[in-house]
Amino acid sequence: MCAAALLLLGRPAHAQSGSEASEPESPRYRLLYTAPAGCPDRAAFATGISARTSRPRLVEDDDPGAAIVLRVAIASSGNESASGRLDLREPDGTEETRSVASRTCGEVANALALVAAVLLDPDARVSPEPALPPPPPPGPATTPVAPVPTSSAANPKPPPRSEPPPASLPREWRFSGGAGLGGLGGVGPAFAPMAGVFVDVERAAAGALTSTVRLNVDVASTSSDLRSGTQTYEWLGATLRLCPAYLTLPGRLRLAPCGALQTGVHRGTTRDVHKPSTNVGVWLAPVAAGTLAWEMSSSVALEINGGVLFPLRRSRFFLAPDSTIFDVPVAAGMVGLGARIRFL
């Protein structure tokens, strides 16, 4: 695959050439790279970028500074077909995507390394194309054979240019935690104020394929006045939520559809009446939900969460068998604001 054809994929319109900026700032980038066995690995791909330009600087995942994120995914179908995709995300949330197809995954990786170099540095060298080294083939160790002296020994070749050691592999799994405030319907006649904490497990992948599993533990409480006395409703529950994919929006925003299941305990207590009583029921409800997150940095985000829940166990609270105070509805809403911090 020739470099000229790859340039048709486009250069970044916002980048400045060397003549337009006397001292351009070296771009910082993180590399999330996936490829099947037998294809060039992440270190080889990073070497392919640095062979064309020395300006971009590969940084660690835990580096606190803002950086461009490169997500590269390569797939191979046998020995005659391979394809790859590169997603570049700027610190301000702007994204660009490039796709390449060729006969082998080595050619695809080499082409995407060229595209990445040009996107990171418009002045990157595009010809000739340096071939990415293939991964070492598996096999038993062989006994080294002493080289046969030749006439070239009198004129030794200069040593190859040393490359900086590759950074450690990016973490495919990320862990976060946070807290939130909101409201939960269906607990009582009025929307119940709710507070809780949560932990996230996120699997990073190319494009929109990042998925997140979250476990919430929340409490909610509300009350209503009776003709004589007060009825208090309390809810304690856990929610397991899955967001299978995210849509990246401008301004560092991410939108995701989610599904969840709530389990917990629902209690109603009657006070200041002739015969006070407490009723306890089991809470079980599937939830159709969604989340909108603002990624303030690589580690901190603010969220708006909402959804509709459908209680499967509909408790009835009453003063007497024929005097119902509250029935859990067929469907109810929930909404909340949260803050999330990535710690691993």
Contacts in CASP RR format, 6 or more apart in sequence:
PFRMAT RR
TARGET T0000
AUTHOR 0000-0000-0000
METHOD contacts of the structure
MODEL  1
MCAAALLLLGRPAHAQSGSEASEPESPRYRLLYTAPAGCPDRAAFATGIS
ARTSRPRLVEDDDPGAAIVLRVAIASSGNESASGRLDLREPDGTEETRSV
ASRTCGEVANALALVAAVLLDPDARVSPEPALPPPPPPGPATTPVAPVPT
SSAANPKPPPRSEPPPASLPREWRFSGGAGLGGLGGVGPAFAPMAGVFVD
VERAAAGALTSTVRLNVDVASTSSDLRSGTQTYEWLGATLRLCPAYLTLP
GRLRLAPCGALQTGVHRGTTRDVHKPSTNVGVWLAPVAAGTLAWEMSSSV
ALEINGGVLFPLRRSRFFLAPDSTIFDVPVAAGMVGLGARIRFL
1 100 0 8 1.000
1 102 0 8 1.000
1 107 0 8 1.000
1 110 0 8 1.000
1 111 0 8 1.000
1 129 0 8 1.000
2 129 0 8 1.000
3 114 0 8 1.000
3 126 0 8 1.000
3 127 0 8 1.000
3 128 0 8 1.000
3 129 0 8 1.000
4 126 0 8 1.000
4 127 0 8 1.000
6 100 0 8 1.000
6 111 0 8 1.000
6 114 0 8 1.000
6 115 0 8 1.000
6 118 0 8 1.000
6 126 0 8 1.000
7 118 0 8 1.000
7 126 0 8 1.000
9 98 0 8 1.000
9 100 0 8 1.000
9 115 0 8 1.000
10 98 0 8 1.000
10 118 0 8 1.000
11 118 0 8 1.000
11 119 0 8 1.000
11 122 0 8 1.000
12 96 0 8 1.000
12 119 0 8 1.000
12 122 0 8 1.000
15 119 0 8 1.000
15 121 0 8 1.000
15 122 0 8 1.000
16 24 0 8 1.000
16 122 0 8 1.000
17 122 0 8 1.000
17 123 0 8 1.000
18 24 0 8 1.000
18 123 0 8 1.000
24 55 0 8 1.000
26 55 0 8 1.000
26 56 0 8 1.000
26 57 0 8 1.000
27 55 0 8 1.000
27 56 0 8 1.000
27 57 0 8 1.000
27 68 0 8 1.000
27 120 0 8 1.000
27 121 0 8 1.000
28 56 0 8 1.000
28 57 0 8 1.000
28 59 0 8 1.000
28 63 0 8 1.000
28 65 0 8 1.000
28 66 0 8 1.000
28 67 0 8 1.000
28 68 0 8 1.000
29 56 0 8 1.000
29 57 0 8 1.000
29 58 0 8 1.000
29 59 0 8 1.000
29 67 0 8 1.000
29 68 0 8 1.000
29 69 0 8 1.000
29 70 0 8 1.000
29 120 0 8 1.000
30 58 0 8 1.000
30 59 0 8 1.000
30 60 0 8 1.000
30 61 0 8 1.000
30 63 0 8 1.000
30 67 0 8 1.000
30 68 0 8 1.000
30 69 0 8 1.000
30 70 0 8 1.000
30 170 0 8 1.000
31 42 0 8 1.000
31 45 0 8 1.000
31 46 0 8 1.000
31 58 0 8 1.000
31 70 0 8 1.000
31 72 0 8 1.000
31 167 0 8 1.000
31 170 0 8 1.000
32 69 0 8 1.000
32 70 0 8 1.000
32 71 0 8 1.000
32 72 0 8 1.000
32 170 0 8 1.000
32 172 0 8 1.000
32 204 0 8 1.000
32 205 0 8 1.000
32 206 0 8 1.000
33 41 0 8 1.000
33 42 0 8 1.000
33 45 0 8 1.000
33 70 0 8 1.000
33 72 0 8 1.000
33 170 0 8 1.000
34 72 0 8 1.000
34 73 0 8 1.000
34 74 0 8 1.000
34 205 0 8 1.000
34 206 0 8 1.000
35 41 0 8 1.000
35 42 0 8 1.000
35 72 0 8 1.000
35 73 0 8 1.000
35 74 0 8 1.000
35 105 0 8 1.000
35 109 0 8 1.000
36 74 0 8 1.000
36 75 0 8 1.000
36 76 0 8 1.000
36 105 0 8 1.000
37 135 0 8 1.000
38 76 0 8 1.000
38 105 0 8 1.000
38 134 0 8 1.000
38 135 0 8 1.000
39 74 0 8 1.000
39 76 0 8 1.000
39 82 0 8 1.000
39 105 0 8 1.000
39 106 0 8 1.000
39 108 0 8 1.000
39 109 0 8 1.000
39 134 0 8 1.000
39 135 0 8 1.000
40 105 0 8 1.000
40 106 0 8 1.000
40 109 0 8 1.000
40 110 0 8 1.000
40 132 0 8 1.000
40 133 0 8 1.000
40 134 0 8 1.000
40 135 0 8 1.000
41 135 0 8 1.000
42 166 0 8 1.000
42 169 0 8 1.000
42 170 0 8 1.000
43 166 0 8 1.000
44 109 0 8 1.000
44 132 0 8 1.000
44 133 0 8 1.000
44 134 0 8 1.000
44 135 0 8 1.000
45 72 0 8 1.000
45 109 0 8 1.000
45 112 0 8 1.000
45 113 0 8 1.000
45 116 0 8 1.000
45 132 0 8 1.000
46 58 0 8 1.000
46 166 0 8 1.000
46 167 0 8 1.000
47 132 0 8 1.000
47 133 0 8 1.000
47 163 0 8 1.000
47 166 0 8 1.000
48 110 0 8 1.000
48 113 0 8 1.000
48 117 0 8 1.000
48 130 0 8 1.000
48 132 0 8 1.000
49 56 0 8 1.000
49 113 0 8 1.000
49 116 0 8 1.000
49 117 0 8 1.000
49 120 0 8 1.000
50 56 0 8 1.000
50 163 0 8 1.000
50 164 0 8 1.000
51 125 0 8 1.000
51 130 0 8 1.000
52 113 0 8 1.000
52 114 0 8 1.000
52 117 0 8 1.000
52 118 0 8 1.000
52 121 0 8 1.000
52 124 0 8 1.000
52 125 0 8 1.000
52 126 0 8 1.000
52 130 0 8 1.000
53 117 0 8 1.000
53 120 0 8 1.000
53 121 0 8 1.000
53 123 0 8 1.000
53 124 0 8 1.000
53 125 0 8 1.000
55 120 0 8 1.000
55 121 0 8 1.000
55 123 0 8 1.000
55 124 0 8 1.000
56 117 0 8 1.000
56 120 0 8 1.000
56 121 0 8 1.000
58 166 0 8 1.000
58 167 0 8 1.000
59 65 0 8 1.000
59 67 0 8 1.000
59 167 0 8 1.000
60 167 0 8 1.000
60 168 0 8 1.000
61 170 0 8 1.000
61 171 0 8 1.000
64 297 0 8 1.000
64 298 0 8 1.000
64 299 0 8 1.000
65 297 0 8 1.000
65 298 0 8 1.000
66 91 0 8 1.000
66 297 0 8 1.000
66 298 0 8 1.000
67 91 0 8 1.000
67 298 0 8 1.000
68 88 0 8 1.000
68 89 0 8 1.000
68 90 0 8 1.000
68 91 0 8 1.000
68 120 0 8 1.000
69 87 0 8 1.000
69 88 0 8 1.000
69 89 0 8 1.000
70 86 0 8 1.000
70 87 0 8 1.000
70 88 0 8 1.000
70 116 0 8 1.000
71 86 0 8 1.000
71 87 0 8 1.000
71 88 0 8 1.000
71 89 0 8 1.000
71 204 0 8 1.000
71 205 0 8 1.000
71 206 0 8 1.000
71 207 0 8 1.000
72 84 0 8 1.000
72 85 0 8 1.000
72 86 0 8 1.000
72 87 0 8 1.000
72 112 0 8 1.000
72 116 0 8 1.000
72 206 0 8 1.000
73 84 0 8 1.000
73 85 0 8 1.000
73 205 0 8 1.000
73 206 0 8 1.000
73 207 0 8 1.000
74 82 0 8 1.000
74 83 0 8 1.000
74 84 0 8 1.000
74 105 0 8 1.000
74 108 0 8 1.000
74 109 0 8 1.000
74 112 0 8 1.000
75 82 0 8 1.000
75 83 0 8 1.000
75 84 0 8 1.000
75 105 0 8 1.000
76 82 0 8 1.000
76 104 0 8 1.000
76 105 0 8 1.000
77 83 0 8 1.000
79 104 0 8 1.000
80 103 0 8 1.000
81 101 0 8 1.000
81 103 0 8 1.000
82 101 0 8 1.000
82 102 0 8 1.000
82 103 0 8 1.000
82 104 0 8 1.000
82 105 0 8 1.000
82 106 0 8 1.000
82 107 0 8 1.000
82 108 0 8 1.000
83 99 0 8 1.000
83 100 0 8 1.000
83 101 0 8 1.000
83 102 0 8 1.000
83 108 0 8 1.000
84 99 0 8 1.000
84 100 0 8 1.000
84 101 0 8 1.000
84 108 0 8 1.000
84 112 0 8 1.000
85 97 0 8 1.000
85 98 0 8 1.000
85 99 0 8 1.000
85 100 0 8 1.000
85 206 0 8 1.000
85 207 0 8 1.000
86 97 0 8 1.000
86 98 0 8 1.000
86 99 0 8 1.000
86 100 0 8 1.000
86 112 0 8 1.000
86 115 0 8 1.000
86 116 0 8 1.000
86 119 0 8 1.000
87 95 0 8 1.000
87 96 0 8 1.000
87 97 0 8 1.000
87 206 0 8 1.000
87 207 0 8 1.000
88 95 0 8 1.000
88 96 0 8 1.000
88 97 0 8 1.000
88 98 0 8 1.000
88 116 0 8 1.000
88 119 0 8 1.000
89 95 0 8 1.000
89 248 0 8 1.000
92 251 0 8 1.000
92 252 0 8 1.000
93 248 0 8 1.000
93 250 0 8 1.000
93 251 0 8 1.000
93 252 0 8 1.000
93 295 0 8 1.000
94 250 0 8 1.000
95 248 0 8 1.000
96 119 0 8 1.000
97 207 0 8 1.000
98 112 0 8 1.000
98 115 0 8 1.000
98 119 0 8 1.000
100 108 0 8 1.000
100 111 0 8 1.000
100 112 0 8 1.000
100 115 0 8 1.000
101 108 0 8 1.000
102 108 0 8 1.000
102 111 0 8 1.000
106 132 0 8 1.000
106 134 0 8 1.000
109 132 0 8 1.000
110 129 0 8 1.000
110 130 0 8 1.000
110 131 0 8 1.000
110 132 0 8 1.000
113 132 0 8 1.000
114 124 0 8 1.000
114 126 0 8 1.000
114 129 0 8 1.000
117 124 0 8 1.000
117 125 0 8 1.000
117 126 0 8 1.000
118 124 0 8 1.000
118 126 0 8 1.000
170 204 0 8 1.000
171 204 0 8 1.000
171 344 0 8 1.000
172 203 0 8 1.000
172 204 0 8 1.000
172 205 0 8 1.000
173 201 0 8 1.000
173 202 0 8 1.000
173 203 0 8 1.000
173 204 0 8 1.000
174 200 0 8 1.000
174 201 0 8 1.000
174 202 0 8 1.000
174 203 0 8 1.000
174 204 0 8 1.000
174 342 0 8 1.000
174 344 0 8 1.000
175 199 0 8 1.000
175 200 0 8 1.000
175 201 0 8 1.000
175 202 0 8 1.000
175 342 0 8 1.000
175 343 0 8 1.000
175 344 0 8 1.000
176 199 0 8 1.000
176 200 0 8 1.000
176 202 0 8 1.000
176 340 0 8 1.000
176 341 0 8 1.000
176 342 0 8 1.000
176 343 0 8 1.000
177 197 0 8 1.000
177 198 0 8 1.000
177 199 0 8 1.000
177 200 0 8 1.000
177 340 0 8 1.000
177 341 0 8 1.000
177 342 0 8 1.000
177 343 0 8 1.000
178 197 0 8 1.000
178 198 0 8 1.000
178 199 0 8 1.000
178 338 0 8 1.000
178 339 0 8 1.000
178 340 0 8 1.000
178 341 0 8 1.000
179 195 0 8 1.000
179 196 0 8 1.000
179 197 0 8 1.000
179 198 0 8 1.000
179 338 0 8 1.000
179 339 0 8 1.000
180 195 0 8 1.000
180 196 0 8 1.000
180 197 0 8 1.000
180 198 0 8 1.000
180 336 0 8 1.000
180 337 0 8 1.000
180 338 0 8 1.000
180 339 0 8 1.000
181 193 0 8 1.000
181 194 0 8 1.000
181 195 0 8 1.000
181 196 0 8 1.000
181 336 0 8 1.000
181 337 0 8 1.000
181 338 0 8 1.000
182 193 0 8 1.000
182 194 0 8 1.000
182 195 0 8 1.000
182 334 0 8 1.000
182 335 0 8 1.000
182 336 0 8 1.000
182 337 0 8 1.000
183 191 0 8 1.000
183 192 0 8 1.000
183 193 0 8 1.000
183 194 0 8 1.000
183 220 0 8 1.000
183 334 0 8 1.000
183 335 0 8 1.000
183 336 0 8 1.000
184 191 0 8 1.000
184 192 0 8 1.000
184 194 0 8 1.000
184 218 0 8 1.000
184 220 0 8 1.000
184 235 0 8 1.000
184 332 0 8 1.000
184 333 0 8 1.000
184 334 0 8 1.000
185 191 0 8 1.000
185 192 0 8 1.000
185 309 0 8 1.000
185 332 0 8 1.000
185 333 0 8 1.000
185 334 0 8 1.000
186 192 0 8 1.000
186 309 0 8 1.000
186 311 0 8 1.000
186 328 0 8 1.000
186 329 0 8 1.000
186 332 0 8 1.000
186 333 0 8 1.000
187 220 0 8 1.000
187 221 0 8 1.000
187 222 0 8 1.000
187 233 0 8 1.000
187 234 0 8 1.000
187 235 0 8 1.000
187 266 0 8 1.000
188 222 0 8 1.000
188 224 0 8 1.000
188 233 0 8 1.000
188 326 0 8 1.000
188 328 0 8 1.000
189 222 0 8 1.000
189 224 0 8 1.000
189 326 0 8 1.000
190 222 0 8 1.000
190 224 0 8 1.000
191 222 0 8 1.000
192 220 0 8 1.000
192 221 0 8 1.000
192 222 0 8 1.000
192 233 0 8 1.000
192 235 0 8 1.000
193 220 0 8 1.000
193 221 0 8 1.000
193 222 0 8 1.000
194 218 0 8 1.000
194 219 0 8 1.000
194 220 0 8 1.000
194 235 0 8 1.000
194 334 0 8 1.000
194 336 0 8 1.000
195 218 0 8 1.000
195 219 0 8 1.000
195 220 0 8 1.000
196 216 0 8 1.000
196 217 0 8 1.000
196 218 0 8 1.000
196 219 0 8 1.000
197 216 0 8 1.000
197 217 0 8 1.000
198 214 0 8 1.000
198 215 0 8 1.000
198 216 0 8 1.000
198 217 0 8 1.000
198 340 0 8 1.000
199 214 0 8 1.000
199 215 0 8 1.000
200 212 0 8 1.000
200 213 0 8 1.000
200 214 0 8 1.000
200 340 0 8 1.000
201 212 0 8 1.000
201 213 0 8 1.000
201 214 0 8 1.000
202 210 0 8 1.000
202 211 0 8 1.000
202 212 0 8 1.000
202 213 0 8 1.000
203 210 0 8 1.000
203 211 0 8 1.000
203 212 0 8 1.000
204 210 0 8 1.000
205 211 0 8 1.000
207 248 0 8 1.000
208 245 0 8 1.000
208 246 0 8 1.000
208 247 0 8 1.000
208 248 0 8 1.000
209 245 0 8 1.000
210 245 0 8 1.000
210 246 0 8 1.000
211 242 0 8 1.000
211 243 0 8 1.000
211 244 0 8 1.000
211 245 0 8 1.000
212 241 0 8 1.000
212 242 0 8 1.000
212 243 0 8 1.000
212 246 0 8 1.000
212 256 0 8 1.000
213 240 0 8 1.000
213 241 0 8 1.000
213 242 0 8 1.000
214 239 0 8 1.000
214 240 0 8 1.000
214 241 0 8 1.000
214 242 0 8 1.000
214 243 0 8 1.000
215 238 0 8 1.000
215 239 0 8 1.000
215 240 0 8 1.000
215 241 0 8 1.000
216 238 0 8 1.000
216 239 0 8 1.000
216 241 0 8 1.000
217 237 0 8 1.000
217 238 0 8 1.000
218 235 0 8 1.000
218 236 0 8 1.000
218 237 0 8 1.000
218 238 0 8 1.000
218 239 0 8 1.000
219 234 0 8 1.000
219 235 0 8 1.000
219 236 0 8 1.000
219 237 0 8 1.000
220 234 0 8 1.000
220 235 0 8 1.000
221 232 0 8 1.000
221 233 0 8 1.000
221 234 0 8 1.000
221 235 0 8 1.000
222 232 0 8 1.000
222 233 0 8 1.000
223 230 0 8 1.000
223 231 0 8 1.000
223 232 0 8 1.000
223 233 0 8 1.000
224 230 0 8 1.000
224 231 0 8 1.000
224 233 0 8 1.000
224 325 0 8 1.000
224 326 0 8 1.000
225 231 0 8 1.000
226 270 0 8 1.000
226 273 0 8 1.000
226 319 0 8 1.000
226 325 0 8 1.000
228 272 0 8 1.000
228 273 0 8 1.000
228 274 0 8 1.000
229 270 0 8 1.000
229 271 0 8 1.000
229 272 0 8 1.000
229 273 0 8 1.000
230 270 0 8 1.000
230 271 0 8 1.000
230 272 0 8 1.000
231 268 0 8 1.000
231 269 0 8 1.000
231 270 0 8 1.000
231 271 0 8 1.000
231 317 0 8 1.000
231 325 0 8 1.000
231 326 0 8 1.000
232 268 0 8 1.000
232 269 0 8 1.000
232 271 0 8 1.000
233 266 0 8 1.000
233 267 0 8 1.000
233 268 0 8 1.000
233 317 0 8 1.000
233 326 0 8 1.000
234 266 0 8 1.000
234 267 0 8 1.000
234 268 0 8 1.000
234 269 0 8 1.000
235 264 0 8 1.000
235 265 0 8 1.000
235 266 0 8 1.000
235 267 0 8 1.000
235 283 0 8 1.000
236 264 0 8 1.000
236 265 0 8 1.000
237 262 0 8 1.000
237 263 0 8 1.000
237 264 0 8 1.000
237 265 0 8 1.000
237 283 0 8 1.000
238 262 0 8 1.000
238 263 0 8 1.000
238 264 0 8 1.000
239 260 0 8 1.000
239 261 0 8 1.000
239 262 0 8 1.000
239 263 0 8 1.000
239 287 0 8 1.000
240 260 0 8 1.000
240 261 0 8 1.000
241 258 0 8 1.000
241 259 0 8 1.000
241 260 0 8 1.000
241 287 0 8 1.000
241 289 0 8 1.000
242 258 0 8 1.000
242 259 0 8 1.000
242 260 0 8 1.000
243 256 0 8 1.000
243 257 0 8 1.000
243 258 0 8 1.000
243 259 0 8 1.000
243 290 0 8 1.000
243 291 0 8 1.000
244 256 0 8 1.000
244 257 0 8 1.000
245 256 0 8 1.000
245 257 0 8 1.000
246 254 0 8 1.000
246 255 0 8 1.000
246 256 0 8 1.000
247 254 0 8 1.000
247 255 0 8 1.000
247 256 0 8 1.000
248 254 0 8 1.000
249 255 0 8 1.000
251 294 0 8 1.000
252 294 0 8 1.000
252 295 0 8 1.000
252 296 0 8 1.000
253 292 0 8 1.000
253 293 0 8 1.000
253 294 0 8 1.000
253 295 0 8 1.000
254 292 0 8 1.000
254 293 0 8 1.000
254 295 0 8 1.000
255 290 0 8 1.000
255 291 0 8 1.000
255 292 0 8 1.000
255 293 0 8 1.000
256 290 0 8 1.000
256 291 0 8 1.000
256 293 0 8 1.000
257 289 0 8 1.000
257 290 0 8 1.000
258 289 0 8 1.000
258 290 0 8 1.000
258 291 0 8 1.000
259 286 0 8 1.000
259 287 0 8 1.000
259 288 0 8 1.000
259 289 0 8 1.000
259 290 0 8 1.000
260 286 0 8 1.000
260 287 0 8 1.000
260 289 0 8 1.000
261 284 0 8 1.000
261 285 0 8 1.000
261 286 0 8 1.000
261 287 0 8 1.000
262 283 0 8 1.000
262 284 0 8 1.000
262 285 0 8 1.000
262 286 0 8 1.000
262 287 0 8 1.000
262 309 0 8 1.000
263 282 0 8 1.000
263 283 0 8 1.000
263 284 0 8 1.000
264 282 0 8 1.000
264 283 0 8 1.000
264 284 0 8 1.000
265 280 0 8 1.000
265 281 0 8 1.000
265 282 0 8 1.000
265 283 0 8 1.000
266 280 0 8 1.000
266 281 0 8 1.000
266 282 0 8 1.000
266 283 0 8 1.000
266 315 0 8 1.000
266 328 0 8 1.000
267 278 0 8 1.000
267 279 0 8 1.000
267 280 0 8 1.000
267 281 0 8 1.000
268 278 0 8 1.000
268 279 0 8 1.000
268 280 0 8 1.000
268 317 0 8 1.000
269 276 0 8 1.000
269 277 0 8 1.000
269 278 0 8 1.000
270 276 0 8 1.000
270 277 0 8 1.000
270 278 0 8 1.000
270 319 0 8 1.000
270 325 0 8 1.000
273 319 0 8 1.000
277 319 0 8 1.000
279 315 0 8 1.000
279 317 0 8 1.000
279 318 0 8 1.000
281 313 0 8 1.000
281 315 0 8 1.000
282 313 0 8 1.000
283 311 0 8 1.000
283 313 0 8 1.000
283 315 0 8 1.000
284 311 0 8 1.000
284 312 0 8 1.000
284 313 0 8 1.000
285 309 0 8 1.000
285 310 0 8 1.000
285 311 0 8 1.000
285 312 0 8 1.000
285 313 0 8 1.000
286 309 0 8 1.000
286 310 0 8 1.000
286 312 0 8 1.000
287 307 0 8 1.000
287 308 0 8 1.000
287 309 0 8 1.000
287 310 0 8 1.000
287 334 0 8 1.000
288 307 0 8 1.000
288 308 0 8 1.000
289 305 0 8 1.000
289 306 0 8 1.000
289 307 0 8 1.000
289 308 0 8 1.000
289 334 0 8 1.000
290 305 0 8 1.000
290 306 0 8 1.000
290 307 0 8 1.000
291 303 0 8 1.000
291 304 0 8 1.000
291 305 0 8 1.000
291 306 0 8 1.000
292 303 0 8 1.000
292 304 0 8 1.000
293 301 0 8 1.000
293 302 0 8 1.000
293 303 0 8 1.000
293 340 0 8 1.000
294 301 0 8 1.000
294 302 0 8 1.000
294 303 0 8 1.000
295 301 0 8 1.000
296 302 0 8 1.000
298 342 0 8 1.000
299 341 0 8 1.000
299 342 0 8 1.000
299 343 0 8 1.000
300 339 0 8 1.000
300 340 0 8 1.000
300 341 0 8 1.000
300 342 0 8 1.000
301 339 0 8 1.000
301 340 0 8 1.000
302 337 0 8 1.000
302 338 0 8 1.000
302 339 0 8 1.000
302 340 0 8 1.000
303 337 0 8 1.000
303 338 0 8 1.000
303 339 0 8 1.000
303 340 0 8 1.000
304 335 0 8 1.000
304 336 0 8 1.000
304 337 0 8 1.000
304 338 0 8 1.000
305 334 0 8 1.000
305 335 0 8 1.000
305 336 0 8 1.000
305 337 0 8 1.000
305 338 0 8 1.000
306 333 0 8 1.000
306 334 0 8 1.000
306 335 0 8 1.000
306 336 0 8 1.000
307 333 0 8 1.000
307 334 0 8 1.000
307 335 0 8 1.000
308 331 0 8 1.000
308 332 0 8 1.000
308 333 0 8 1.000
308 334 0 8 1.000
309 331 0 8 1.000
309 332 0 8 1.000
309 333 0 8 1.000
309 334 0 8 1.000
310 330 0 8 1.000
310 331 0 8 1.000
311 328 0 8 1.000
311 329 0 8 1.000
311 330 0 8 1.000
311 331 0 8 1.000
311 332 0 8 1.000
313 328 0 8 1.000
314 327 0 8 1.000
314 328 0 8 1.000
314 329 0 8 1.000
314 330 0 8 1.000
315 327 0 8 1.000
315 328 0 8 1.000
316 324 0 8 1.000
316 326 0 8 1.000
316 327 0 8 1.000
316 328 0 8 1.000
317 324 0 8 1.000
317 325 0 8 1.000
317 326 0 8 1.000
317 327 0 8 1.000
318 324 0 8 1.000
318 325 0 8 1.000
319 325 0 8 1.000
END
